[in-house]
């Protein structure tokens, strides 16, 4: 997942794509901001990563699965959701559609 997000950030950022990753830790040791920062640096992630230790974001979106991608339009509406790995063709098509829309 991270390599794809990193690629999309680099390829589409200038066109208006904004990626915000949300880290909802599965294990207690994944809650450490220092560990998350170190992993972000190690993986060369250049987009924001939110630390969701209390699962507030997870719950707000009604998320039940990991990973889940939400494609949100310029008005803040969820326009597409993809659960799990893969689905690259479908997600790419939805992303291109959203980027092509007028602001």
ZAPA-573588 format. One line per 8 residues: number of its first residue (from 1); their letters; for each residue x negated, y negated, z of N, C-alpha, C. Coordinates in Angstrom, 1 decimal. Atoms other than C-alpha are relative to their C-alpha. Example, Ala and Ser with C-alpha at 12.3 -4.5 7.8 and 13.67 -1.06 7.14 Angstrom:
% ZAPA-573588
1) as) -0.9/1.2/0.0/-12.3/4.5/7.8/-0.9/-1.2/0.0 ~ 0.9/1.1/0.0/-13.7/1.1/7.1/0.8/-1.1/0.8
//
This chain:
% ZAPA-573588
1) xxxxxxxx) -0.8/1.2/0.0/0.0/0.0/0.0/-0.9/-1.3/0.0 ~ 0.8/1.2/-0.1/-2.7/-2.5/1.0/-0.7/-0.3/-1.4 ~ 0.6/0.3/1.3/-4.6/-2.2/-2.4/1.0/-0.7/-0.9 ~ -1.0/0.6/0.9/-1.4/-3.0/-4.3/0.4/-1.4/0.5 ~ -0.4/1.3/-0.4/-0.4/-5.9/-2.1/-1.2/-1.0/-0.2 ~ 1.2/0.9/0.2/-4.0/-7.3/-2.3/0.0/-0.4/-1.5 ~ 0.0/0.2/1.4/-3.8/-7.0/-6.1/1.1/-1.0/-0.4 ~ -1.2/0.9/0.3/-0.3/-8.7/-6.3/-0.3/-1.4/0.5
9) xxxxxxxx) 0.3/1.3/-0.6/-1.5/-11.5/-4.0/-1.0/-0.8/-1.0 ~ 0.9/0.6/0.9/-4.4/-12.2/-6.4/0.5/-0.3/-1.3 ~ -0.6/0.2/1.3/-2.5/-11.8/-9.6/1.2/-1.0/-0.1 ~ -1.2/0.8/0.1/0.7/-13.6/-8.8/0.1/-1.2/1.0 ~ -0.1/1.0/-0.9/-0.1/-16.0/-6.0/0.1/-1.4/-0.6 ~ -0.1/1.3/0.7/-0.6/-18.9/-8.4/1.4/-0.2/-0.7 ~ -1.3/0.1/0.6/2.9/-18.1/-9.9/1.1/-0.2/1.1 ~ -0.9/0.2/-1.0/4.5/-18.5/-6.5/0.3/1.2/1.0
17) xxxxxxxx) -0.2/-1.2/-0.8/4.4/-15.0/-5.0/-0.7/-0.3/1.4 ~ 0.5/0.1/-1.4/3.9/-15.2/-1.2/0.2/1.4/0.7 ~ -0.1/-1.2/-0.7/3.1/-12.0/0.6/-0.2/-0.3/1.5 ~ 0.1/0.1/-1.5/3.6/-11.8/4.4/0.1/1.5/0.5 ~ -0.1/-1.4/-0.5/2.7/-8.4/5.9/0.4/-0.1/1.5 ~ -0.4/-0.1/-1.4/4.2/-7.5/9.2/-0.5/1.3/0.6 ~ 0.6/-1.2/-0.6/2.3/-5.1/11.4/0.8/0.3/1.3 ~ -0.8/-0.4/-1.2/4.7/-3.3/13.8/-0.7/1.3/0.5
25) xxxxxxxx) 0.9/-1.1/-0.4/2.4/-1.0/15.8/0.7/1.3/0.4 ~ -0.6/-1.3/-0.4/3.2/2.7/16.2/-0.6/0.4/1.3 ~ 0.7/-0.5/-1.3/0.6/3.3/19.0/-0.4/-1.3/0.8 ~ 0.4/1.1/-0.8/-0.4/1.1/21.9/-1.3/-0.7/-0.4 ~ 1.3/0.7/0.3/-3.9/0.5/20.7/0.1/-0.8/-1.3 ~ -0.2/0.8/1.2/-2.5/-1.0/17.5/0.6/-1.4/0.3 ~ -0.6/1.2/-0.4/-1.1/-3.9/19.5/-1.0/-1.1/0.2 ~ 1.0/0.9/-0.2/-4.4/-5.6/20.0/-0.2/-1.0/-1.1
33) xxxxxxxx) 0.3/1.0/1.1/-4.7/-8.9/18.0/-1.4/0.1/-0.5 ~ 1.4/-0.1/0.5/-8.5/-8.4/17.9/-0.2/1.2/-0.9 ~ 0.1/-1.2/0.9/-8.2/-4.9/16.4/0.7/-0.3/-1.3 ~ -0.7/0.4/1.2/-5.6/-6.2/13.9/-0.9/-0.9/-0.9 ~ 0.9/1.0/0.8/-7.9/-9.1/12.9/-1.2/0.8/-0.6 ~ 1.1/-0.7/0.5/-10.8/-6.7/12.5/0.4/0.9/-1.2 ~ -0.5/-0.9/1.1/-8.8/-4.3/10.3/0.3/-0.9/-1.2 ~ -0.4/1.0/1.1/-7.5/-7.3/8.2/-1.3/-0.4/-0.7
41) xxxxxxxx) 1.3/0.3/0.6/-11.2/-8.3/7.7/-0.6/1.1/-0.8 ~ 0.6/-1.2/0.6/-12.3/-4.8/6.9/0.7/0.3/-1.3 ~ -0.7/-0.3/1.2/-9.6/-4.3/4.3/0.1/-1.2/-1.0 ~ 0.0/1.2/0.8/-10.2/-7.8/2.9/1.3/-0.5/-0.4 ~ -1.4/0.5/0.3/-6.6/-8.8/3.2/-0.1/-1.6/0.1 ~ 0.0/1.5/0.1/-6.2/-12.5/2.2/1.3/-0.7/0.2 ~ -1.3/0.5/-0.2/-2.5/-12.9/2.8/0.3/0.1/1.5 ~ -0.3/-0.1/-1.5/-0.9/-13.5/6.3/0.5/1.3/0.4
49) xxxxxxxx) -0.4/-1.2/-0.7/-0.4/-10.6/8.6/0.6/-0.4/1.3 ~ -0.7/0.3/-1.3/2.2/-11.1/11.4/-0.1/1.3/0.9 ~ 0.0/-1.1/-0.9/1.8/-9.0/14.5/1.3/0.1/0.8 ~ -1.4/-0.1/-0.5/5.2/-7.7/15.6/0.0/1.0/1.2 ~ 0.1/-0.9/-1.1/4.4/-6.1/18.9/1.3/0.4/0.7 ~ -1.3/-0.3/-0.7/7.9/-6.4/20.3/1.1/0.5/-1.0 ~ -0.9/-0.5/1.1/9.5/-5.2/17.0/1.2/-1.0/-0.3 ~ -1.0/1.0/0.3/11.5/-8.5/16.8/0.3/-0.1/-1.5
57) xxxxxxxx) -0.1/0.1/1.5/10.9/-8.8/13.0/0.6/1.3/-0.5 ~ -0.5/-1.3/0.4/11.5/-5.1/12.5/1.5/0.1/0.3 ~ -1.4/-0.1/-0.3/14.9/-5.3/14.3/0.8/-1.0/-0.7 ~ -0.7/1.1/0.7/15.9/-8.6/12.7/0.4/0.4/-1.5 ~ -0.2/-0.5/1.4/15.6/-7.0/9.2/0.8/1.3/0.0 ~ -0.7/-1.3/0.0/17.3/-3.8/10.4/-0.8/1.1/-0.6 ~ 0.9/-0.9/0.6/14.3/-1.9/9.3/0.0/1.4/0.8 ~ 0.0/-1.4/-0.6/14.2/1.9/9.9/-1.1/0.8/-0.5
65) xxxxxxxx) 1.0/-0.8/0.7/11.4/3.1/7.7/-1.3/-0.8/-0.2 ~ 1.3/0.6/0.2/7.7/2.5/7.2/-0.6/0.8/-1.2 ~ -0.1/1.5/0.3/6.6/1.1/4.8/1.3/-0.3/-0.7 ~ -1.1/0.5/0.7/9.4/-1.0/3.6/-0.4/-1.4/-0.6 ~ 0.3/1.3/0.7/9.0/-3.9/1.1/1.4/-0.7/-0.2 ~ -1.1/0.9/0.3/11.5/-6.8/1.0/-0.4/-1.0/-1.0 ~ 0.3/1.0/0.9/11.5/-9.0/-2.0/1.0/-1.1/0.2 ~ -0.8/1.1/-0.4/12.9/-12.4/-1.0/-0.1/-1.1/-1.0
73) xxxxxxxx) 0.1/1.1/1.0/13.8/-15.1/-3.5/-0.3/-1.3/0.6 ~ 0.5/1.4/-0.4/12.9/-18.8/-3.3/1.0/-0.6/1.0 ~ -1.0/0.5/-0.9/16.1/-19.4/-1.3/0.1/0.8/1.3 ~ 0.0/-0.7/-1.2/15.3/-16.9/1.3/0.9/1.2/0.1 ~ -0.9/-1.1/0.1/17.7/-14.2/0.2/-0.7/1.3/-0.4 ~ 0.6/-1.3/0.4/16.6/-10.5/0.1/0.7/0.4/-1.2 ~ -0.6/-0.4/1.3/17.1/-9.5/-3.5/-0.4/1.4/-0.4 ~ 0.4/-1.4/0.3/15.3/-6.1/-3.5/-0.6/0.6/1.2
81) xxxxxxxx) 0.6/-0.7/-1.1/14.2/-3.5/-1.0/-0.6/1.3/-0.5 ~ 0.5/-1.3/0.4/11.9/-0.6/-1.5/-0.6/0.7/1.2 ~ 0.4/-0.8/-1.1/11.3/2.1/1.1/-1.0/1.0/-0.4 ~ 1.0/-1.0/0.3/8.2/4.2/1.1/-1.1/-0.4/-0.9 ~ 1.1/0.2/1.0/5.1/4.5/-1.0/0.6/0.1/-1.4 ~ -0.4/-0.1/1.4/5.3/4.4/-4.8/1.0/-1.0/-0.4 ~ -1.0/0.9/0.5/8.1/2.8/-6.7/-0.6/-1.2/-0.7 ~ 0.7/1.1/0.6/5.5/0.6/-8.4/0.7/-0.7/-1.2
89) xxxxxxxx) -0.7/0.5/1.3/7.4/0.2/-11.7/1.2/-0.8/0.4 ~ -1.2/0.7/-0.4/10.6/-0.8/-10.0/-0.3/-1.3/0.8 ~ 0.4/1.2/-0.8/9.0/-3.2/-7.5/-0.6/-1.0/-0.9 ~ 0.7/0.9/0.9/6.9/-4.7/-10.3/1.1/-0.8/-0.8 ~ -1.0/0.6/0.8/10.0/-5.3/-12.4/0.8/-1.0/0.8 ~ -0.7/0.9/-0.9/11.9/-6.9/-9.5/-0.8/-1.3/0.3 ~ 0.9/1.1/-0.3/8.9/-9.1/-8.6/-0.1/-0.9/-1.3 ~ 0.1/0.8/1.2/8.6/-10.3/-12.2/1.3/-0.8/-0.3
97) xxxxxxx) -1.3/0.6/0.2/12.3/-11.1/-12.4/0.1/-1.2/1.0 ~ -0.1/1.1/-1.0/12.1/-13.2/-9.2/-1.0/-1.1/-0.3 ~ 0.9/1.0/0.3/9.0/-15.0/-10.3/0.4/-0.8/-1.2 ~ -0.5/0.7/1.2/10.6/-15.9/-13.6/1.1/-1.0/0.2 ~ -1.1/0.9/-0.3/13.5/-17.6/-11.9/-0.5/-1.5/0.2 ~ 0.3/1.4/-0.3/13.5/-21.4/-11.8/0.1/-0.3/1.4 ~ -0.1/0.4/-1.4/12.8/-23.0/-8.5/1.3/-0.8/0.3
//
